[in-house]
Amino acid sequence: MPNKKAAIKHLRQTVKRTQRNFLVKKNIKDIIKKGEKAIAQGKINERAQELTHNLQKAVDKAVKSGILKSNTGNRKKSRFATRLKKAGVKIPAAKKLQKEEVKK
């Protein structure tokens, strides 16, 4: 055990952060597993857009907070999209917002 106050505090912080990081990573893995299970059962067409959205949101949030590195997050999203494409799922692209013309 650490014998200085600062070291004890650091230990507490590390335990808390480790638990939080574990839960975030577990959530991402669960979303991927749900997608793989749906692909195996042939029910992916109904849930593809929802799962893709949830995965991208979770991964981007984890990358932003430093839990995952950028390339790791991009790789997870890319591999999930590749699996969906191989299963024959077409996910519509996000709607692009049109710029409004500025009146002078």
Secondary structure as the mmCIF struct_conf table of DSSP 4:
data_model
#
loop_
_struct_conf.conf_type_id
_struct_conf.id
_struct_conf.beg_label_comp_id
_struct_conf.beg_label_asym_id
_struct_conf.beg_label_seq_id
_struct_conf.end_label_comp_id
_struct_conf.end_label_asym_id
_struct_conf.end_label_seq_id
BEND BEND1 LYS A 4 LYS A 4
HELX_RH_AL_P HELX_RH_AL_P1 LYS A 5 GLN A 41
TURN_TY1_P TURN_TY1_P1 GLY A 42 GLY A 42
HELX_RH_AL_P HELX_RH_AL_P2 ILE A 44 LYS A 64
TURN_TY1_P TURN_TY1_P2 SER A 65 GLY A 66
BEND BEND2 ILE A 67 LEU A 68
HELX_RH_AL_P HELX_RH_AL_P3 SER A 70 LYS A 86
TURN_TY1_P TURN_TY1_P3 ALA A 87 GLY A 88
HELX_LH_PP_P HELX_LH_PP_P1 ILE A 91 LYS A 103
#
